[in-house]
Every structure is written in C-alpha cells, then in structure tokens.
Amino acid sequence: MGSGAVPIVLVFLLVFFSWQTIYSANKDLVRAKAWKELARRSLPFGALLLMAASLFVVRSFEQGSVLLVWMVVSGVVIILASRFSMPPTEREASKAFRSGNFQKATELYRELVEKQPLARNHAFLGAALGASERLDESITASTQAIKKDPEYGLAYYNRALVLRRQNKKDRAVKDLNKALEVDLPRRFRVAVRKLLEELA
C-alpha cells in the first residue's frame, strides 16, 4: 500500500467506526421507527461520509492550499453536524443534569417527553426525577420508558437505582438482570454488574 492510500484508508476507517458508534447509541430509535430523529443523530456520520467522498476530488489537485481549505471546511462541517445532531432542549437538559441542576433538567426532559414521547426521553426524565428525590415519579417515568421499548436497558437500570434507594432489593435485582439481557451501553453494563455484586 502506497503512502497516498493511507489517508484514504484512515478516513474510511473513521467513517466505519463513526457509523458503528452512532448505530449502537441509537438502536432504540430504530426500534421506535423514529427515522427523522435517527437521521438527525446521523448528521456527523453524513458529514464524515461527505468528507470521505470529497477526498478523491481534493487529492487530484496538486496545490497544498486546496488540501488545507478542504481540511478546514470539513472540520467546520463536522462540528456543525455534531451541534445539530441533538435537539437543543436535550442538549440543555443534559447540561443541567451534569451540572447538578436536577429541577431544570426535569423540566426540560418533561418538555422533551411531550414533544417526542420516545423511550429514551422517558428514561432521561426518570433519571432526573430520581436525582431530584422524586422517587415514585421516577419509577413511573422509567416504567413508561419500558412500556415504550422493553429492550431499552437504561430504563431498567434507572428504575433499579431508585428501587434500591427504596430498599426494594428483589425488584432492583430483577431490573438489573433484565438490563443486562437487553440493549444497554457497555459503560452501564459494568455499573450494573457492580451493583448486582453489592446487592448479592
């Protein structure tokens, strides 16, 4: 393989792994047939795909300035695509949750649930309610997420955390085991296994 092929291979590997990441993080949208939302979440992938396709054209130019402009434009397009890949309300709610402003996060996630009653939005609302010590409401929101999508593992995990705080160990263990059987991100699988060990 010549040195000229290395950037092409790297770009295609980047595109492949980007798609894998986007797909694995949004399987719930596929199950819900929320194609518009899935398309929105795929914007960064589309930007990378455009970058990969345009690389062949750019490589035909001999001037170094063309490559530099291509890199800058591609970078800007990827940043913009990432920015628009998440609804502004969700971005704001997530920021509020991470900063510990659970009341604001709850309000914003409730707004999201009203606009888009997807399992993930119910689960996020459940997490915010749980963090706000509104435990019964949290369980209700997580249960609603499970009804919407029984394969959405994060809802079982969130509900198990609240059930544990309510000293309902058996129900918490049942939800944690269920979370491991369904669609759950890897980082949460580690947390679930650790929690199961603590509750054993």
N, C-alpha and C positions, 0 to 999 in steps of 0.2 A: 504494500500500500504506500503510495507516494505521500509526501508531506502535504500536498494540496488536498488530499482526501480526508485528512484528519479533522479539519473544521467541519466538513460535511457530516462525517460520522458522529462527531460530538453534538452537532445541532440535532440530528435525528434521534440520538440517544436522549437528549434533553426533551424533545417533543414526546417520545415514547413514555418516559418516566413522568412527565407532566400529566399526560393523559391518564396514566395509571393512578396517580395521586388524586386527580380530580374525580375520576370514576369511583375510586374506593371511598372517597369522602362524601359522595352524593348518591350512593345506591338507593337511599330512601326516596330520593326524587324520581328515580327510575321506577321504583315500585309504585309510587303515587301517580305516575304518569304526568308529573309536573314538568313537561317538556320546556316550557318557557323559562322556568326557574333554572332548569338544568343547563339550558343554552346560556343563560346569564352567567352561571358558575363556570362555564366552559370558555368564557371570553379570553382568559390568559392563554389557554391552550390554542385557541384560534389565532391569537397574536403570535405565538411561537410557530405555529404552522405557516403563517404568512411570512414570518422571518425565514423559516427554512426554505420555503419555495422561492423567495426572492434572492436567496444566497446564490443560486445558479446564475441569475442575471448579473448580480453585482460582481461575481468572480470573472465575468467576461471583460470587465473594464480594467485597464492597466493602471489607472491613476489611483494612488493611495487615498486621495481625498474622497473618492466615491465610497470606498470601504468605510472610512471614518463617518461620513454622513449616514450611511446605512446603519452603522452600529448605534449612532445617537438616535436616529429616528426609530429603530427597532426597540431601543431601551425605553423611549418615551411611550411608544405604543403599548409595550408590555406593562409599564407602570399604570397607564390609563385603564387598560383592560382589567388589571387587578383591582383597581379602585372601583370600577363599575360592576365588578362581578358579585358584589354583595349589596343588598338593599341598604340605603343609608340608615334606616331605622335599626336594622340588625347590627350594623357596624357601631352605632351609638349605644345600643343596648349592651353589646359585648364589651365595649369600653367601660361603660358604667359598672357592669358586673365585675370586671377585672380590677377596677379601682375601689370596689367595696361599696359602691352606691347602689345597694340592692333594691331600694324603693324605686329609684329611677329605672333600673333595669327591669323590674317587674312591670312598671307602667308601659315601657317600650315593647317588651315581649308580649304583653297583653294586646297592644296595638297590632303587633305582627300577626298574632293569632287571629284577630278579627279580619285582617286583610288577607292572610294566607293561612288557613287552618291546617297546616301541614304537621305531621308528627313531630318534626324537629322543633317547630315553634312552640308546640305544647310542652315538649321536653325542656326547652330552654326556660320557658315560663315556670315550669315546675322547679327547676334548679334555682331560679331567682327567688321564688316564693319560699323554698326551703331555707335558703340563705337568709331570708328575712324573718325566719322563725314562724312562718305561717304554714305549719306542717300539714294540716289537713287539706288546705288548698293546694299545697304542693303535691300531695298524693293524688288529688283529683286531677290536676293538670297532667301528671305523669301517666295516670291511668287513661286519660283521654288520648295521650300520645300512643299508648299501647293499642288502644282500640283502633286508632287510625292506621297504625302499622305495627302488627305484632312481631315484626322482625327488627324493629328499631331498638337495639340493645341499650342505648344511652338512657332511654326512658326507664327501663328496668333498673339500671344502675342508680339513677337519680332517686327512684322510689325506694330502693333498698337502703340508701343512705338515710332517708327520712324515717323509714320503718325501724332502722337500728336506733336512731335517736329516740324513738317512741318505745324502745325496749320490746319490739315485736321481732325477736330474733329469728324465729322459724320462717316468718313471711319474708324477712330480709334475705335469709339464706336461699330461699326458693327463687326470689327475684335475681339474686346474684348468679345462681346456677343457670337460670334462663338467659341472662345477659351473655354468658359465655357460649350459649348454644346458637345465638343469633348474630346479626350484623353489629359488631362492636369494634371501634378502633383499637389498634394494638396497645396504645398507651393506657387505655381504660382496662384492657384485659389484665394487665399487670396489677392495677389497683384493685380489681375485682378479686383476683386470686389472693392478694394480700389480705383483703377484708374477710374472705372466706376462712383463711387461716386464723385470723383474730377471733372469729365467731365460732370456730370449731370447738 
